[in-house]
């Protein structure tokens, strides 16, 4: 397990990864959609853009089988050249086993995690099995939740690679097949893994901040370098009909003000927040309640862990980014904005489920 990176290692890694990028691109062209969907929610029609949700009240929660992790494990089992994982916390046996199988067959497997979680048994087992593991070694959080496979596809969203996230909390896992989106996330990964740049040392240099995936416009942003809060507030202020929010942690004054402004303008605003975070320092729950917004405390005994905003039933904001100052200024975070009514419909169904179970 590594705690630092030497110049020789960096040079070797860059050379190897250049070859992997070329081979991965060829692999992506040749393989097409070769998988049978794992058990779980019915996917969207477009094969390049799928979303999966945890189902804390579904049958998978009792068996710890067939959740969103099953889809990810299957994709890892099909990896030909590389798997890069950046995740805050990791204790999910299914993904551990898939990564170890990949390493055993010669796939380059790398993991970046928050140093506070380096001693998790599953992380230690990955390191012992030949996976190169790096911790961030700093106070702020390496809070990402993404996986890049063969530099051709990306899994990202709110889900840590933990049993709680996949089976007990409310989470979303988005799957995109796009070499450009994969390059964005690979670039972010290597900024940490190769260049040893975390948090405030991150550079604003995302290769493809706006991408078309099967005709769907996608925006890719990383914090703290891409002005994420500014873009979020801009989106909310542009809402014409409705805004739905699912927030684990919500202390952003700017977002609260934008929601209050839209509500006053006649836009329908509905918010569900994680109950355990509603009275934390700086939380916006009481303020929004006093201003008459439709805001509820979630009803899941586990964590309502989404970080989702849906605009006008047409655009979806998701990722690892909580609506907090720490996410904006200090942590390593990722956000995807997908402008797709079809995808928004899936997220709206999840919102309605969470909203119906929440306390008014």
Secondary structure by P-SEA (a helix, b strand, c coil): ccccccaaaaaaaaaaaaaaaaaaaaaaacccccccccccccccccccbbbbbbbccccccccccccaaaaaaaaaaacccbbbbbbcccccaaaaaaaaaaaaaccbbbbbccccccccaaaaaaaaaccbbbbcccccccccccccccccccccccccccccccccccbbbbbbbcaaaaaaaaaaaaaccccccccccccccccccccccccbbbbbbbccccaaaaaaaaaaaacccbbbbbbcccccaaaaaaaaaaaaaccbbbbbcccccccccccaaaaaaaaccbbbbbccccccccbbbbccccbbbbccccccccccccccbbbbbbbcaaaaaaaaaaaaaaaaaccc
